[in-house]
Amino acid sequence: SYADRQASVNYQTVGFNHSLSELVQSLINQGLSIQHFNEYNYSPYNCFPDMEQIEENQFRLKPFGNKIPLVYSLVVQG
């Protein structure tokens, strides 16, 4: 930290293999058009630490509640 250079700093990073822009641009490059896009603030899988089940087959990251999207759906035409 800039305030205490001797301080122990711990953090965790979560990364994704493909950004949304990479995905969308690859669809555009193939001549497809996006008809529908939706984000969901839950996952159908209990795939991260500290998740809570909110309904059947719906899990959220407990510290963040419904504040971040965890999966999305796309409908394309081409």
N, C-alpha and C positions, 0 to 999 in steps of 0.2 A: 504494500500500500504506500501511497505517497506520504501519508501522515506518519507512519511508523515502518521504516524499511526492514525492521527486524520482526515484524508481526507475521504470524503464521496465517497464510491465506489459503483457504480451501474452497474449491468450486467444482461444479459438475457441469459438463457440457453434453448436450444432446444434439446430434447432427442427423441429417437426412441425406440419403444417397443422391436424390434428384430434387432440384428446386422446382417450384411450380412454373417458373418461367421456362426452364429447360423442357419440362413436359409439354406445356402449351405450345412453345415454339416448334417442337418436333411434330406436333399434330398439324400445325399450320404449314410446315415445310412439306408435309405429305399431301397437302391439298384438302385436308379435312376442315370442316367448320364446326365450331362449338355451338351446340344447340341449348345446352343446359350445364350449369356448374353450380354445385352446392357444397358447402362445408358443414361438418357436423361437430358439435362440441363434445362428442363422446367417441369411444372406440368400441367395436364389437368384441374386442379381446382385452383381457387383463394382461397387457404387454409391458407395463412399466412398474417400477416400484412405487408404492404409495398410491395405488389406484383404489377407488371405491366403486362398488356396483350401485348404479342408480335405478336401473330396471333390468329386466332379463336381457342379456347380451348387450348391455350398455355400461361402459366403465369410463370414469373421469379421473383425471389427476386430482387427488384430494386437495392439495394446496391451492390449486387454481380454479376449482369449481368449473363453471361453464364459460370461462374467459378465453380459452384458446381452442382452436379447431384441432381435432385429432385425425380425422379422415375427411375425404371429399369424394364426390361423385361427378362424373363427366358423361355427357351424352354428345356424341359427335356424329356428323353426317359427311359422307364423302363418296 
